[in-house]
């Protein structure tokens, strides 16, 4: 077993407006806040992972999925989050087509959305 096999992971997400981001993560995604750190980060826990929002005036630079939440039933999760105002992306590209916000990618289903700060987030459901 490697040194990091049992280490907890913290996902770091840059935010331009911490108050706006906190409202999204708490009200739209339903995450429970753990609190602020002395360095300005704000922490949440999702499963065994911590999510740290950190102020960054220029915001995110990533054009890829920054974080994905594994869910048991993606259609139910999409419906619940959409009911809270989360806007999902839809795609109609070769090899990537969503139907009701969900696409099948090999052994999983996935749906993408952005937070208020431009970070790309995902829901995924394992099929196998």
N, C-alpha and C positions, 0 to 999 in steps of 0.2 A: 504494500500500500504506500502510495506517495504522500509526501508531506501535505499536499493541498487537497487530498481526497476527502477529508472531513472538514475542511475549512469552510466557514460560512462566506457567502459571496455578497458584496455590495455592488449594486448597479448604480453608476453615477450618471445622472441626467442634468445637463445644463439648462438653466431657465433664465429668461430675461426679467420676468416679473414673478417673484416668489409668491406673492399673495394670490395672483391669478392662477398660477400653477397649483398651489395648495388647494384652492377652491375646486379645480378640475379633479385632482386626485382624490379628494375627500368626498365631494358631492357627486361627481359623475362616475368615478370608478369605485367609490365606496371603501377606499382604504382607510384604515385607522392610523391616525398620526401618532408617532412615538415621541416626536419633539425635535427641538432645534439643538444643534451642536454649537459650541463656542466659535467655530470657524465659519458659521453662517449657513451650513448645510441643514436641511430639514429632512428627517428620516421617517420612513414607513417600513413595515414588514409585510411581505407577501410570501406565505409558505415559509421556507427556510432561507429566503433571500431578503436582504435589506435593499430598499430603494432610497437613494440620497439625491434630493434635488439641491443643486448648488447654483447660486447666483453667478451669472456670466453675462455681462452687458450685451455681447454680440450674439448670444443664444447658441443654438446648435449649428453644427456644420455637417452633420451626418446626413447622407442620402440613403441610408440603409436602415433596416429595422434595428432599433436600439435595445428593445426588450420585448419578449414574448411571454404571455401568460398561458400556461397549459390549463385547459378547462376540460371537464368531462363531457359537456354537451355544448358545442360551439353555437348552434342555432339558438339555444336558450340563452347563452351568455350574450350573443349579439342582440337579441331582442331586449334583454334586461338593460344593457348599456345604452342601446338606442333609445329606450324609454326614459333614460336619464339625460338624454341630449347628446350622447356621443355620436359623432358623424363618421361613418365608415367609408372607406375608399372603395370604388368599383373599378375593375379593370376589364378590358376586352382586347387583349394582346395575344399574339401567338404563344401558346404554352401557359398563358395566365389569364383565365377568364373567371370572373366572379358571378355567382348566381345568388341573388339576395345577400350580397356582400361577402359570400363565402366561396372559396375555390378549393379544389382538391389538388394537392401537390404530393404525388407519390403516396407515402404512407401517412399523410396527415391532411387535415382540413385547416385552412387559415383565413383570417380576416384582419384587415389593417385599418388603423385610424391614427390620427395625430393628436398629441396633447396641445394645449394652448400655446406652447412654446416652439412647436415645429418638430418635436421628437416623434419619430415613427414608432408606434407600438403595435403589437400583434396579439391576437388570440389564436391559439392552435389546439387542435384536438387530434390526438394520435389515433390512427385507424387500426393499427396492428397491435 
